[in-house]
Amino acid sequence: MIARQSSRSCGPDRDVLRGAFALNRASAAGLVAWLVWLLLTPVVLAGEPNDAFASRAPAARRAALERFGGNEQSEAAVERALQWIVDHQLPDGGWCFDHRVGPVVNGRARTSDHPGSKTQARNAATAMALLPLLGAGHTHKQGDHQQAVQAGLEYLGKHQKPDGSWHETQGMMYSHGLAAIAFCEAYGMTHDAVLMPGAQASLNFLSYAQDPEGGGWRYMPRQPGDTSVTGWQVAALKIGQAAGLQVPLTTFQKASKFLDSVEKDGAYYGYTGPGQGPATTAVGVLCRMHLGRTRDAEATKEGIQFLTGLGPSSGAGANLYYDYYATQVLRQYGGEPWEKWNAAMRDFLVSTQAAEGPAAGSWYFAGGHGAESGGRLYNTSLATLILEVYYRHPPIYAEP
């Protein structure tokens, strides 16, 4: 069990720890406004939670590995990474991008190099640690890491604001999107009624925080959007919907409007305007897939051709942010493009995972969006999620 000690550089906010939903005068006013918005907004109910998370169960997970291109080496790398993540959990149940802080756990010294600079983005760090655990089928009710997941979810629950937000000064809307994904996944996997109010509130806040004109999301609520932040919010909304939670239909429609505004030649995507960036195109194509664009659409095919032409980012400066999104796109598309991509991506990550010392089980690459801000924890989370792509989410399209 993790010793309960405090950490100076990444310690919890004492006021927040008094309770997950303790209202103050300022937040009460915001909550009233949010409730009025909610009552006036039409919603679509996804229905009972479906089998969107069934492939994470042990037997289904093994079958998906064999069917979609994983192997024993990739799964062993996932297990080592999960242990590294759990070993760097803090006594308050959360994680910090400065993974060096906190007590020794399981007799294993903390990794000393490549900490992230966003030390106060605790909600984001905690969510990024939980996502690979949940992705491999570990919840607070099942799996080998129940205690770690339970403590992590409790941390997020205590730090969720009364309006449903996990927005924080350093992580901003990135923090909210990541935490919303984690909370909605935990609810969808367990149907634990205790998690439902927080999960639903996080989606309600997402709809409120959307740019009312352009339809995207950025750093602050209702700010004109960018593709990077929007990608995480769309993922949270779709996961929440798959878990059986309510999402306004207009929220998806506005998200599509934003994608229209950054789309170039029907297949490529820029950051805040039309463009053809590798990572932003991967984000845009995946969002389009989630929002209904078909596999045989010409725009889908052109996006796939563009990404396969670039190939996975690798080497010492690998951009795992691009790899994370592009791997999902290729996995959903399937066929020969996926087989070629997967062989290169999978083997690169297996071969570059740290094998010795306190860093064993983790990754760090200097390049890519967020690498410096999130450090080794961020890199390890993304690398692990990439290696879980075989079973983390079900196929959007029928198998070609």
Helices and strands as residue ranges (DSSP letters): G 16-18, H 25-40, E 44-45, G 54-56, H 58-68, H 72-87, H 122-135, H 146-159, H 172-190, H 196-209, H 227-242, E 246-247, H 249-262, E 263-264, E 268-269, H 278-290, H 298-310, H 320-333, H 335-352, H 371-387
